[in-house]
C-alpha cells in the first residue's frame, strides 16, 4: 500500500534521510520509531507529498506521490487522513465544523443534515457523544481533542491514516486511550496506519510492523519481536533504556 | 549586507505569495461566505475606530485651518480645504493606518497562530489550499471594505469640520459650503477611493504573508505581528508618496 524506495532528503548541508526503504501492507499499522531529529516527520511529509525527495520515491497505492503536482496531488491527498501531534483542530470552528471540514470541502453539495449524521457516526467510532458537537477545541481535554482529530481524519473514509507523535505530552491514561483508539480504528474500519513516535511502549502496543529510524536510516525493521531482538547498537541502546524500566 | 540580502529575499517571497493569491482567487471553488465573514471582521469591526477618529480629525482640521485662514481673511475656505485634504489624502491614509492597527494585526496573529499550531498544515493535508481558503477571502474583503471605510471617514470627517466651523468657529455657512462645492470635484473623491483600494490590497497581502510565514511558537507569532504592522504602515506611506508623485505630478 505504501512503498518508500531509497528516499534521500537534505536541507542545506543537513542530510536528514539517507536512503530509506520501507513497505507498509494494506490494513496494517506501521510505527516509525526514533528519537528527536531522526527524520521521522520528514519521512511522513514525503508520504503525503508535503516535501519532494532529493532522490528516491514514494508509492501509495501504486501512485508515485513525488511526481504529482497541483490538482493531482490534491486529489491524491484524499487517500489520507492525518492526526497531528497537537491535534491541529481549527480553533475558530466547533467540533461539528472541524470534523465535517474535509467532507464539506471534498463535496460541497452534501447537506448540513447529512454532514451532521456523518460526523456523529465518526464521533461514535472514537467514543465521543453528540453533546460535544457545539464545543470549541479549547473547551475539550487533550484526550478529547485527539479523538476529535481522529474523527476528522476518518470522516472522508480514507484508506490510510497518518499519526504524527499521537501520544507526545499526554498523561499515561490518555496515552493508553489513544493507543486503543489507533488499534480500534484499524480493526473497525480496516485502515492502513502509519504512526510516527518516540514512545516505545505505545509503539510496541499498536504496531504490526516497527521501523527504528536512526540518523536518517532505518536501523531495524520487522515485527515488534524482531526489532526487540535487533543487534544494531543504537536500537539495542534505544530499547534497553525502556525495557530495563519494565 | 546579509540583512539587505534577507530583506530582498523576503520581498521576493512576498511577491510570489501575492501571485499565488491572485492565481487561487480566480480558481473555483469560490467561498463568498468566508468573504462576508472577513468583511464583517475588517469592515464592521473597524467602524467604531474609523468613525471616532474621522470625526475628531475633521474637528481639529477645521480649527487649525480656521486659525491659519482667519489671518488671511479667508475663513470661508476652511470647509473646502478640509474636504479636499480628507478626500485626497487623510481619509485613505488614516483609514489604512487605523485598520492596520485594528484588523491587520488580528489577521497576522490569527494566521500566525494557525501556522505554528499546524492548522495550516492540517488544511493542506485535507486537500484544501490554505492560500485559497484563508488568504483570498481576507484580500477580497479588504479590497471591498477599505474604500467603504474611506468614504465613511470622508463623510464624518467633513461633518466634524462642519460642526466646528459653523457652530464653534462661527464661519458663515454660505461660503463654507460654497467653497467646498467649488474646490472639491468628484475626481478628488475618486482619487482617495482608488488609493484606498490599493492600500487594502497592500495591507491584506502584507499582514497575511507575515502571519502565513510565521514560525517559532508564540514568540514568533508576536514578532510576525509586529513586523506586519510596521511593514504595512511603512508600505502605505511609500505607496502614498509614489501615488501622489505620479498623479499630482502629472496634474491628475
Interface residues (C-beta under 8 A of the other chain):
Chain A: X48 X50 X74 X75 X77 X78 X80 X82 X84 X85 X86 X88 X89 X90 X91 X92 X101 X102 X105 X106 X108 X162
Chain B: X29 X110 X113 X114 X117 X118 X119 X121 X122 X123 X124 X125 X126 X127 X128 X129
